[in-house]
Amino acid sequence: MSSFRNAGARKGTIKLKTLRRPGVRDLSGMFDKATNISDEQLGLADEAGLEGLLAMLDHQHPKIRALAEEMIANLGDEDGEIVVVEGGFTPCQELLRYKNHQAQRDTLWTLAMLAGISDFNHEGIITDVGWPTILSRAKSQLNEIQLPAVTIIANLSLNEEYHDMIIEEDGLALLKSLASTEDIKLKRAVCNAFANLCVDGKKYIHSIVKF
């Protein structure tokens, strides 16, 4: 797995776009791009608990439907684990560009679930979506956006390779700022992240416990 410090593989924050009412040309282009999904891939999405991603297949806007379909088509099975093909998180990066709270929420939960299922998905999330994008969503004032984004951080922290990134690039500072939240679900995600970051033994414990 390549280092997260490979600058060429890192994504910055992304500018949000507004969905326009689709015209004839937009509809034609979208359905040309859409990929057929096999029953096996739909089954993998269901098995992974990607309800939000599956729900986007029925989204009112064709662009979101097509990107959800493309994302599901990128799912595969690797030694019994549900993984995403190389470059396969790009549809999620595109979905996060739209100012649609439902699409953003469902996309973030998709990333959180896939990050929790297998370490194999972590590099793709960092490369295709980008740490700055995840961090910016974790700072959202909207709980439906913030909670899944913090859950992504907690699940990425399962991978020791990304501990330096999370701790040194504002992730730890954010987690500490959220530690006093009264939201039980958010507090649980924060605590999980702290616990995962402490597996390095004494390397980060001092930084984590110091408030």
FIKOLZA-1660 file (N, C-alpha, C; in steps of 0.1 Angstrom, whole numbers, plus 5000, padded with zeros to 4 digits):
% residues 211
   i   px   py   pz ch aa at
   1 5009 4988 5000  A  M  N
   1 5000 5000 5000  A  M CA
   1 5009 5012 5000  A  M  C
   2 5007 5022 4991  A  S  N
   2 5016 5033 4990  A  S CA
   2 5013 5043 5001  A  S  C
   3 5023 5051 5004  A  S  N
   3 5022 5060 5015  A  S CA
   3 5012 5071 5012  A  S  C
   4 5005 5076 5023  A  F  N
   4 4996 5087 5021  A  F CA
   4 5003 5100 5018  A  F  C
   5 5016 5100 5020  A  R  N
   5 5024 5112 5018  A  R CA
   5 5028 5114 5004  A  R  C
   6 5024 5105 4995  A  N  N
   6 5026 5107 4981  A  N CA
   6 5018 5119 4976  A  N  C
   7 5024 5130 4973  A  A  N
   7 5017 5142 4970  A  A CA
   7 5008 5141 4958  A  A  C
   8 5013 5133 4948  A  G  N
   8 5006 5131 4936  A  G CA
   8 4993 5124 4937  A  G  C
   9 4992 5117 4948  A  A  N
   9 4980 5108 4951  A  A CA
   9 4970 5115 4960  A  A  C
  10 4973 5127 4965  A  R  N
  10 4964 5133 4974  A  R CA
  10 4954 5143 4968  A  R  C
  11 4942 5143 4973  A  K  N
  11 4932 5152 4967  A  K CA
  11 4930 5163 4977  A  K  C
  12 4927 5175 4972  A  G  N
  12 4924 5187 4981  A  G CA
  12 4909 5187 4983  A  G  C
  13 4905 5198 4989  A  T  N
  13 4891 5200 4991  A  T CA
  13 4884 5203 4978  A  T  C
  14 4872 5199 4977  A  I  N
  14 4865 5201 4964  A  I CA
  14 4854 5211 4964  A  I  C
  15 4852 5218 4954  A  K  N
  15 4842 5229 4953  A  K CA
  15 4829 5222 4950  A  K  C
  16 4819 5226 4958  A  L  N
  16 4806 5221 4956  A  L CA
  16 4799 5226 4944  A  L  C
  17 4791 5218 4937  A  K  N
  17 4783 5222 4926  A  K CA
  17 4769 5221 4929  A  K  C
  18 4761 5229 4922  A  T  N
  18 4746 5228 4923  A  T CA
  18 4740 5220 4912  A  T  C
  19 4731 5211 4915  A  L  N
  19 4725 5203 4905  A  L CA
  19 4715 5212 4897  A  L  C
  20 4716 5211 4884  A  R  N
  20 4706 5218 4876  A  R CA
  20 4695 5209 4872  A  R  C
  21 4684 5214 4868  A  R  N
  21 4673 5206 4863  A  R CA
  21 4678 5200 4850  A  R  C
  22 4678 5186 4849  A  P  N
  22 4683 5180 4837  A  P CA
  22 4676 5183 4824  A  P  C
  23 4684 5186 4814  A  G  N
  23 4678 5188 4801  A  G CA
  23 4679 5175 4793  A  G  C
  24 4674 5175 4780  A  V  N
  24 4675 5163 4772  A  V CA
  24 4689 5159 4770  A  V  C
  25 4698 5168 4767  A  R  N
  25 4712 5165 4765  A  R CA
  25 4719 5159 4777  A  R  C
  26 4715 5164 4789  A  D  N
  26 4721 5159 4801  A  D CA
  26 4716 5145 4804  A  D  C
  27 4704 5142 4801  A  L  N
  27 4698 5129 4803  A  L CA
  27 4705 5119 4794  A  L  C
  28 4706 5123 4782  A  S  N
  28 4712 5114 4772  A  S CA
  28 4727 5110 4776  A  S  C
  29 4734 5120 4780  A  G  N
  29 4748 5118 4784  A  G CA
  29 4750 5109 4796  A  G  C
  30 4740 5111 4806  A  M  N
  30 4741 5104 4818  A  M CA
  30 4738 5089 4816  A  M  C
  31 4728 5086 4808  A  F  N
  31 4725 5072 4806  A  F CA
  31 4735 5065 4797  A  F  C
  32 4742 5073 4788  A  D  N
  32 4753 5067 4781  A  D CA
  32 4764 5063 4790  A  D  C
  33 4766 5071 4800  A  K  N
  33 4777 5068 4810  A  K CA
  33 4774 5057 4819  A  K  C
  34 4762 5055 4822  A  A  N
  34 4758 5045 4833  A  A CA
  34 4762 5031 4829  A  A  C
  35 4766 5024 4840  A  T  N
  35 4771 5010 4838  A  T CA
  35 4760 5000 4843  A  T  C
  36 4759 4989 4836  A  N  N
  36 4750 4979 4840  A  N CA
  36 4755 4972 4853  A  N  C
  37 4747 4970 4862  A  I  N
  37 4751 4964 4875  A  I CA
  37 4746 4949 4875  A  I  C
  38 4755 4941 4879  A  S  N
  38 4751 4927 4880  A  S CA
  38 4744 4924 4893  A  S  C
  39 4737 4913 4893  A  D  N
  39 4730 4909 4906  A  D CA
  39 4740 4906 4917  A  D  C
  40 4752 4901 4913  A  E  N
  40 4763 4899 4923  A  E CA
  40 4767 4912 4929  A  E  C
  41 4769 4923 4921  A  Q  N
  41 4773 4935 4927  A  Q CA
  41 4762 4942 4936  A  Q  C
  42 4750 4940 4932  A  L  N
  42 4739 4945 4940  A  L CA
  42 4739 4937 4953  A  L  C
  43 4742 4924 4952  A  G  N
  43 4743 4916 4964  A  G CA
  43 4754 4920 4974  A  G  C
  44 4765 4924 4968  A  L  N
  44 4777 4929 4976  A  L CA
  44 4773 4942 4983  A  L  C
  45 4767 4951 4976  A  A  N
  45 4763 4964 4982  A  A CA
  45 4753 4961 4993  A  A  C
  46 4744 4952 4992  A  D  N
  46 4735 4948 5002  A  D CA
  46 4742 4942 5014  A  D  C
  47 4751 4933 5011  A  E  N
  47 4758 4926 5021  A  E CA
  47 4767 4936 5029  A  E  C
  48 4772 4946 5023  A  A  N
  48 4781 4956 5029  A  A CA
  48 4773 4966 5037  A  A  C
  49 4760 4965 5036  A  G  N
  49 4751 4975 5043  A  G CA
  49 4751 4989 5037  A  G  C
  50 4753 4989 5024  A  L  N
  50 4753 5002 5017  A  L CA
  50 4739 5007 5013  A  L  C
  51 4731 5008 5023  A  E  N
  51 4717 5011 5020  A  E CA
  51 4716 5025 5013  A  E  C
  52 4724 5034 5018  A  G  N
  52 4724 5048 5012  A  G CA
  52 4727 5048 4997  A  G  C
  53 4738 5040 4994  A  L  N
  53 4742 5039 4980  A  L CA
  53 4731 5033 4972  A  L  C
  54 4725 5022 4977  A  L  N
  54 4714 5016 4969  A  L CA
  54 4702 5025 4968  A  L  C
  55 4700 5033 4978  A  A  N
  55 4689 5043 4978  A  A CA
  55 4691 5053 4967  A  A  C
  56 4704 5057 4964  A  M  N
  56 4706 5067 4954  A  M CA
  56 4703 5062 4940  A  M  C
  57 4702 5049 4938  A  L  N
  57 4698 5044 4925  A  L CA
  57 4684 5049 4921  A  L  C
  58 4676 5053 4931  A  D  N
  58 4663 5059 4929  A  D CA
  58 4662 5074 4931  A  D  C
  59 4674 5080 4931  A  H  N
  59 4674 5095 4933  A  H CA
  59 4667 5102 4922  A  H  C
  60 4661 5113 4925  A  Q  N
  60 4654 5121 4915  A  Q CA
  60 4662 5126 4904  A  Q  C
  61 4675 5128 4907  A  H  N
  61 4684 5134 4896  A  H CA
  61 4692 5123 4889  A  H  C
  62 4692 5123 4876  A  P  N
  62 4699 5113 4869  A  P CA
  62 4714 5112 4871  A  P  C
  63 4721 5124 4874  A  K  N
  63 4735 5124 4876  A  K CA
  63 4739 5116 4888  A  K  C
  64 4731 5118 4899  A  I  N
  64 4733 5110 4911  A  I CA
  64 4730 5096 4909  A  I  C
  65 4720 5093 4902  A  R  N
  65 4716 5078 4900  A  R CA
  65 4728 5072 4892  A  R  C
  66 4733 5078 4882  A  A  N
  66 4743 5072 4874  A  A CA
  66 4756 5070 4882  A  A  C
  67 4760 5080 4890  A  L  N
  67 4772 5079 4898  A  L CA
  67 4771 5067 4908  A  L  C
  68 4759 5066 4914  A  A  N
  68 4756 5055 4924  A  A CA
  68 4757 5042 4917  A  A  C
  69 4752 5041 4905  A  E  N
  69 4753 5029 4897  A  E CA
  69 4767 5025 4894  A  E  C
  70 4775 5036 4890  A  E  N
  70 4789 5034 4887  A  E CA
  70 4797 5029 4899  A  E  C
  71 4794 5034 4911  A  M  N
  71 4800 5031 4923  A  M CA
  71 4798 5016 4926  A  M  C
  72 4785 5012 4925  A  I  N
  72 4782 4998 4928  A  I CA
  72 4789 4988 4919  A  I  C
  73 4790 4993 4906  A  A  N
  73 4797 4985 4896  A  A CA
  73 4812 4983 4899  A  A  C
  74 4817 4991 4908  A  N  N
  74 4831 4990 4912  A  N CA
  74 4834 4981 4924  A  N  C
  75 4823 4975 4929  A  L  N
  75 4825 4966 4940  A  L CA
  75 4829 4952 4936  A  L  C
  76 4837 4946 4944  A  G  N
  76 4842 4933 4941  A  G CA
  76 4844 4925 4954  A  G  C
  77 4848 4912 4952  A  D  N
  77 4850 4903 4964  A  D CA
  77 4865 4899 4963  A  D  C
  78 4872 4902 4973  A  E  N
  78 4886 4898 4974  A  E CA
  78 4888 4890 4987  A  E  C
  79 4890 4876 4985  A  D  N
  79 4892 4867 4996  A  D CA
  79 4881 4869 5007  A  D  C
  80 4869 4870 5002  A  G  N
  80 4858 4871 5011  A  G CA
  80 4855 4885 5017  A  G  C
  81 4863 4895 5013  A  E  N
  81 4861 4909 5017  A  E CA
  81 4855 4917 5006  A  E  C
  82 4846 4926 5009  A  I  N
  82 4841 4935 4998  A  I CA
  82 4850 4947 4997  A  I  C
  83 4856 4948 4985  A  V  N
  83 4865 4958 4982  A  V CA
  83 4861 4966 4969  A  V  C
  84 4868 4977 4967  A  V  N
  84 4865 4986 4956  A  V CA
  84 4877 4985 4946  A  V  C
  85 4875 4984 4934  A  V  N
  85 4886 4983 4924  A  V CA
  85 4894 4996 4924  A  V  C
  86 4907 4995 4919  A  E  N
  86 4916 5006 4919  A  E CA
  86 4909 5018 4911  A  E  C
  87 4909 5030 4917  A  G  N
  87 4903 5041 4911  A  G CA
  87 4888 5041 4912  A  G  C
  88 4882 5031 4920  A  G  N
  88 4868 5029 4920  A  G CA
  88 4860 5039 4929  A  G  C
  89 4867 5047 4937  A  F  N
  89 4860 5056 4946  A  F CA
  89 4858 5070 4940  A  F  C
  90 4862 5071 4927  A  T  N
  90 4860 5084 4920  A  T CA
  90 4845 5088 4920  A  T  C
  91 4835 5079 4918  A  P  N
  91 4821 5083 4918  A  P CA
  91 4817 5089 4931  A  P  C
  92 4823 5085 4942  A  C  N
  92 4820 5091 4955  A  C CA
  92 4826 5105 4956  A  C  C
  93 4838 5107 4950  A  Q  N
  93 4844 5120 4950  A  Q CA
  93 4835 5129 4942  A  Q  C
  94 4829 5124 4931  A  E  N
  94 4820 5133 4923  A  E CA
  94 4807 5136 4931  A  E  C
  95 4802 5126 4937  A  L  N
  95 4789 5128 4945  A  L CA
  95 4791 5138 4956  A  L  C
  96 4803 5139 4962  A  L  N
  96 4805 5149 4972  A  L CA
  96 4807 5163 4967  A  L  C
  97 4806 5164 4954  A  R  N
  97 4807 5178 4948  A  R CA
  97 4794 5185 4947  A  R  C
  98 4783 5177 4950  A  Y  N
  98 4770 5183 4948  A  Y CA
  98 4764 5188 4961  A  Y  C
  99 4757 5199 4960  A  K  N
  99 4751 5205 4972  A  K CA
  99 4737 5199 4975  A  K  C
 100 4738 5186 4977  A  N  N
 100 4726 5178 4980  A  N CA
 100 4729 5170 4992  A  N  C
 101 4722 5174 5003  A  H  N
 101 4726 5169 5016  A  H CA
 101 4723 5153 5017  A  H  C
 102 4713 5149 5010  A  Q  N
 102 4710 5135 5010  A  Q CA
 102 4721 5127 5003  A  Q  C
 103 4725 5132 4992  A  A  N
 103 4736 5125 4984  A  A CA
 103 4749 5126 4992  A  A  C
 104 4752 5137 4998  A  Q  N
 104 4764 5138 5006  A  Q CA
 104 4764 5128 5018  A  Q  C
 105 4753 5128 5025  A  R  N
 105 4751 5119 5036  A  R CA
 105 4753 5105 5032  A  R  C
 106 4746 5101 5022  A  D  N
 106 4746 5086 5018  A  D CA
 106 4760 5083 5012  A  D  C
 107 4766 5092 5006  A  T  N
 107 4780 5089 5001  A  T CA
 107 4790 5088 5012  A  T  C
 108 4789 5096 5022  A  L  N
 108 4798 5096 5034  A  L CA
 108 4796 5083 5041  A  L  C
 109 4783 5078 5043  A  W  N
 109 4781 5065 5050  A  W CA
 109 4786 5054 5041  A  W  C
 110 4785 5055 5028  A  T  N
 110 4791 5045 5020  A  T CA
 110 4806 5043 5022  A  T  C
 111 4813 5055 5022  A  L  N
 111 4827 5055 5025  A  L CA
 111 4830 5049 5039  A  L  C
 112 4822 5053 5049  A  A  N
 112 4825 5049 5062  A  A CA
 112 4823 5033 5063  A  A  C
 113 4813 5028 5057  A  M  N
 113 4811 5014 5058  A  M CA
 113 4822 5006 5051  A  M  C
 114 4826 5011 5039  A  L  N
 114 4836 5004 5031  A  L CA
 114 4850 5005 5038  A  L  C
 115 4852 5016 5045  A  A  N
 115 4865 5018 5053  A  A CA
 115 4865 5008 5065  A  A  C
 116 4853 5005 5070  A  G  N
 116 4852 4996 5082  A  G CA
 116 4853 4982 5078  A  G  C
 117 4849 4979 5065  A  I  N
 117 4849 4965 5061  A  I CA
 117 4863 4959 5058  A  I  C
 118 4872 4967 5052  A  S  N
 118 4885 4962 5048  A  S CA
 118 4895 4973 5047  A  S  C
 119 4907 4970 5052  A  D  N
 119 4918 4980 5050  A  D CA
 119 4922 4982 5036  A  D  C
 120 4918 4972 5027  A  F  N
 120 4921 4973 5013  A  F CA
 120 4915 4986 5007  A  F  C
 121 4904 4990 5013  A  N  N
 121 4897 5002 5008  A  N CA
 121 4902 5015 5012  A  N  C
 122 4911 5015 5022  A  H  N
 122 4916 5028 5027  A  H CA
 122 4924 5036 5017  A  H  C
 123 4933 5030 5010  A  E  N
 123 4942 5037 5001  A  E CA
 123 4933 5044 4990  A  E  C
 124 4923 5037 4985  A  G  N
 124 4914 5042 4975  A  G CA
 124 4907 5054 4980  A  G  C
 125 4902 5054 4992  A  I  N
 125 4895 5065 4998  A  I CA
 125 4903 5077 4999  A  I  C
 126 4916 5075 5004  A  I  N
 126 4925 5087 5005  A  I CA
 126 4929 5092 4992  A  I  C
 127 4932 5083 4982  A  T  N
 127 4936 5087 4969  A  T CA
 127 4925 5094 4961  A  T  C
 128 4914 5087 4960  A  D  N
 128 4903 5092 4951  A  D CA
 128 4895 5103 4958  A  D  C
 129 4892 5102 4971  A  V  N
 129 4883 5112 4977  A  V CA
 129 4892 5123 4984  A  V  C
 130 4902 5119 4991  A  G  N
 130 4911 5129 4997  A  G CA
 130 4909 5132 5012  A  G  C
 131 4919 5132 5020  A  W  N
 131 4918 5135 5034  A  W CA
 131 4912 5149 5036  A  W  C
 132 4916 5160 5029  A  P  N
 132 4911 5173 5032  A  P CA
 132 4895 5173 5030  A  P  C
 133 4890 5166 5020  A  T  N
 133 4876 5165 5018  A  T CA
 133 4869 5158 5030  A  T  C
 134 4874 5147 5034  A  I  N
 134 4869 5140 5046  A  I CA
 134 4869 5149 5058  A  I  C
 135 4880 5156 5060  A  L  N
 135 4881 5164 5072  A  L CA
 135 4872 5176 5072  A  L  C
 136 4870 5182 5060  A  S  N
 136 4860 5193 5059  A  S CA
 136 4846 5189 5062  A  S  C
 137 4842 5177 5058  A  R  N
 137 4829 5172 5061  A  R CA
 137 4827 5169 5076  A  R  C
 138 4838 5164 5082  A  A  N
 138 4838 5162 5096  A  A CA
 138 4837 5174 5104  A  A  C
 139 4839 5186 5098  A  K  N
 139 4838 5199 5105  A  K CA
 139 4824 5205 5103  A  K  C
 140 4816 5198 5095  A  S  N
 140 4803 5203 5092  A  S CA
 140 4794 5206 5104  A  S  C
 141 4786 5216 5103  A  Q  N
 141 4776 5219 5114  A  Q CA
 141 4764 5210 5113  A  Q  C
 142 4763 5203 5102  A  L  N
 142 4751 5194 5101  A  L CA
 142 4755 5180 5106  A  L  C
 143 4747 5175 5116  A  N  N
 143 4750 5163 5122  A  N CA
 143 4750 5151 5111  A  N  C
 144 4740 5152 5102  A  E  N
 144 4739 5141 5092  A  E CA
 144 4751 5140 5083  A  E  C
 145 4759 5151 5082  A  I  N
 145 4771 5151 5074  A  I CA
 145 4783 5148 5083  A  I  C
 146 4783 5154 5095  A  Q  N
 146 4795 5153 5104  A  Q CA
 146 4796 5138 5109  A  Q  C
 147 4785 5132 5113  A  L  N
 147 4786 5119 5119  A  L CA
 147 4793 5108 5110  A  L  C
 148 4788 5107 5097  A  P  N
 148 4795 5097 5089  A  P CA
 148 4809 5101 5085  A  P  C
 149 4812 5114 5085  A  A  N
 149 4826 5118 5081  A  A CA
 149 4835 5114 5093  A  A  C
 150 4831 5117 5105  A  V  N
 150 4839 5113 5117  A  V CA
 150 4840 5098 5118  A  V  C
 151 4830 5091 5114  A  T  N
 151 4830 5076 5114  A  T CA
 151 4841 5071 5103  A  T  C
 152 4842 5078 5092  A  I  N
 152 4852 5075 5082  A  I CA
 152 4866 5076 5089  A  I  C
 153 4868 5087 5096  A  I  N
 153 4881 5089 5103  A  I CA
 153 4884 5078 5113  A  I  C
 154 4873 5074 5121  A  A  N
 154 4875 5063 5130  A  A CA
 154 4879 5050 5124  A  A  C
 155 4873 5048 5112  A  N  N
 155 4876 5035 5105  A  N CA
 155 4889 5036 5098  A  N  C
 156 4893 5047 5093  A  L  N
 156 4906 5049 5087  A  L CA
 156 4917 5047 5098  A  L  C
 157 4914 5051 5110  A  S  N
 157 4924 5049 5121  A  S CA
 157 4926 5035 5125  A  S  C
 158 4918 5026 5119  A  L  N
 158 4921 5011 5121  A  L CA
 158 4934 5008 5114  A  L  C
 159 4938 5016 5105  A  N  N
 159 4950 5013 5097  A  N CA
 159 4962 5022 5102  A  N  C
 160 4972 5016 5108  A  E  N
 160 4983 5024 5114  A  E CA
 160 4990 5032 5104  A  E  C
 161 4989 5029 5091  A  E  N
 161 4996 5036 5081  A  E CA
 161 4991 5051 5080  A  E  C
 162 4979 5053 5085  A  Y  N
 162 4973 5067 5083  A  Y CA
 162 4973 5074 5097  A  Y  C
 163 4979 5069 5107  A  H  N
 163 4979 5075 5120  A  H CA
 163 4986 5089 5119  A  H  C
 164 4998 5089 5113  A  D  N
 164 5005 5102 5112  A  D CA
 164 4996 5113 5105  A  D  C
 165 4990 5109 5094  A  M  N
 165 4981 5118 5087  A  M CA
 165 4970 5123 5096  A  M  C
 166 4963 5114 5102  A  I  N
 166 4952 5119 5111  A  I CA
 166 4956 5128 5122  A  I  C
 167 4967 5124 5129  A  I  N
 167 4972 5132 5140  A  I CA
 167 4978 5145 5136  A  I  C
 168 4987 5145 5126  A  E  N
 168 4994 5157 5122  A  E CA
 168 4987 5166 5113  A  E  C
 169 4976 5161 5106  A  E  N
 169 4969 5170 5097  A  E CA
 169 4955 5173 5102  A  E  C
 170 4954 5178 5114  A  D  N
 170 4942 5183 5120  A  D CA
 170 4932 5173 5124  A  D  C
 171 4934 5161 5122  A  G  N
 171 4924 5151 5126  A  G CA
 171 4922 5149 5141  A  G  C
 172 4934 5149 5148  A  L  N
 172 4933 5147 5162  A  L CA
 172 4927 5160 5169  A  L  C
 173 4931 5171 5164  A  A  N
 173 4926 5184 5169  A  A CA
 173 4911 5184 5168  A  A  C
 174 4906 5180 5157  A  L  N
 174 4891 5179 5154  A  L CA
 174 4885 5169 5164  A  L  C
 175 4890 5158 5165  A  L  N
 175 4885 5147 5174  A  L CA
 175 4884 5152 5189  A  L  C
 176 4895 5159 5193  A  K  N
 176 4895 5165 5207  A  K CA
 176 4884 5175 5208  A  K  C
 177 4882 5183 5198  A  S  N
 177 4871 5194 5199  A  S CA
 177 4857 5188 5200  A  S  C
 178 4856 5176 5195  A  L  N
 178 4843 5169 5195  A  L CA
 178 4841 5160 5207  A  L  C
 179 4851 5158 5215  A  A  N
 179 4851 5148 5226  A  A CA
 179 4840 5151 5236  A  A  C
 180 4837 5164 5238  A  S  N
 180 4827 5168 5248  A  S CA
 180 4813 5169 5242  A  S  C
 181 4811 5164 5230  A  T  N
 181 4797 5165 5224  A  T CA
 181 4787 5156 5233  A  T  C
 182 4775 5161 5233  A  E  N
 182 4764 5153 5240  A  E CA
 182 4758 5143 5230  A  E  C
 183 4761 5144 5218  A  D  N
 183 4756 5134 5208  A  D CA
 183 4763 5120 5210  A  D  C
 184 4755 5111 5215  A  I  N
 184 4761 5098 5218  A  I CA
 184 4767 5091 5206  A  I  C
 185 4760 5091 5195  A  K  N
 185 4766 5084 5183  A  K CA
 185 4779 5091 5179  A  K  C
 186 4779 5104 5179  A  L  N
 186 4792 5111 5175  A  L CA
 186 4803 5109 5185  A  L  C
 187 4799 5109 5198  A  K  N
 187 4809 5106 5209  A  K CA
 187 4815 5092 5207  A  K  C
 188 4806 5082 5203  A  R  N
 188 4811 5068 5201  A  R CA
 188 4821 5068 5190  A  R  C
 189 4819 5075 5179  A  A  N
 189 4828 5075 5168  A  A CA
 189 4841 5081 5172  A  A  C
 190 4841 5092 5179  A  V  N
 190 4853 5099 5184  A  V CA
 190 4861 5090 5193  A  V  C
 191 4854 5083 5202  A  C  N
 191 4861 5074 5212  A  C CA
 191 4867 5062 5204  A  C  C
 192 4860 5057 5194  A  N  N
 192 4866 5046 5186  A  N CA
 192 4879 5051 5179  A  N  C
 193 4879 5063 5174  A  A  N
 193 4891 5068 5168  A  A CA
 193 4902 5069 5177  A  A  C
 194 4899 5075 5190  A  F  N
 194 4910 5076 5200  A  F CA
 194 4916 5062 5203  A  F  C
 195 4907 5052 5205  A  A  N
 195 4911 5039 5208  A  A CA
 195 4920 5033 5197  A  A  C
 196 4916 5035 5185  A  N  N
 196 4924 5030 5173  A  N CA
 196 4937 5037 5172  A  N  C
 197 4938 5049 5175  A  L  N
 197 4950 5057 5174  A  L CA
 197 4960 5053 5185  A  L  C
 198 4955 5047 5196  A  C  N
 198 4964 5043 5207  A  C CA
 198 4971 5030 5205  A  C  C
 199 4968 5023 5194  A  V  N
 199 4973 5009 5193  A  V CA
 199 4988 5010 5190  A  V  C
 200 4994 5022 5187  A  D  N
 200 5008 5023 5184  A  D CA
 200 5016 5023 5197  A  D  C
 201 5010 5019 5208  A  G  N
 201 5017 5019 5221  A  G CA
 201 5018 5033 5226  A  G  C
 202 5030 5037 5230  A  K  N
 202 5033 5050 5236  A  K CA
 202 5035 5061 5226  A  K  C
 203 5035 5058 5213  A  K  N
 203 5039 5068 5203  A  K CA
 203 5030 5080 5204  A  K  C
 204 5016 5077 5204  A  Y  N
 204 5007 5088 5203  A  Y CA
 204 4998 5090 5216  A  Y  C
 205 5000 5082 5226  A  I  N
 205 4991 5083 5238  A  I CA
 205 4992 5096 5244  A  I  C
 206 5004 5102 5246  A  H  N
 206 5006 5115 5252  A  H CA
 206 4998 5126 5245  A  H  C
 207 4999 5125 5232  A  S  N
 207 4992 5135 5223  A  S CA
 207 4977 5134 5224  A  S  C
 208 4972 5122 5225  A  I  N
 208 4958 5119 5226  A  I CA
 208 4952 5123 5239  A  I  C
 209 4958 5119 5250  A  V  N
 209 4953 5122 5263  A  V CA
 209 4954 5136 5268  A  V  C
 210 4963 5144 5261  A  K  N
 210 4966 5157 5265  A  K CA
 210 4955 5166 5259  A  K  C
 211 4946 5172 5267  A  F  N
 211 4936 5181 5262  A  F CA
 211 4939 5196 5266  A  F  C
% end
